[in-house]
Amino acid sequence: MRVVPHAKGFHFYTAVGDYCGVSSHSLEEFADAVQYVCSEAIVFHFERGDFQSWIRDVIGDNELAKKLGDIKMCERHLAAESCRKEIEERVNVRLFQLEANRLVSRYRKNAR
């Protein structure tokens, strides 16, 4: 699965110019980071559509970007944790699908 250079990684912020010290360089790293990054960063990036943009434009996964875009914000005090849960679930399902596709492709190649 795709790993991008640091400059193209996803860097988590809590506000413009307020980096929280967490970066991701692949979808796997992103899935891990979403589990523990501060809730302010989740809300900041989700409201701006940053997760979807990075996954679509840098990682190149339009399907996952659309699925994240379909998540609806709930009341602000619940937004961070409900969004975190939805993002985690959708990213992990996608990672599972991609890994399954990779294994099927490898099996078919070796079966020839």
Secondary structure, DSSP 8 states (H G I E B T S, - for coil): --B--GGGSEEEEEETTEEEEEEESBHHHHHHHHHHS-HHHHHHHHHHTHHHHHIIIII--HHHHHHHHT-----HHHHHHHHHHHHHHHHHHHHHHHHHHHHHHHHHHHH-
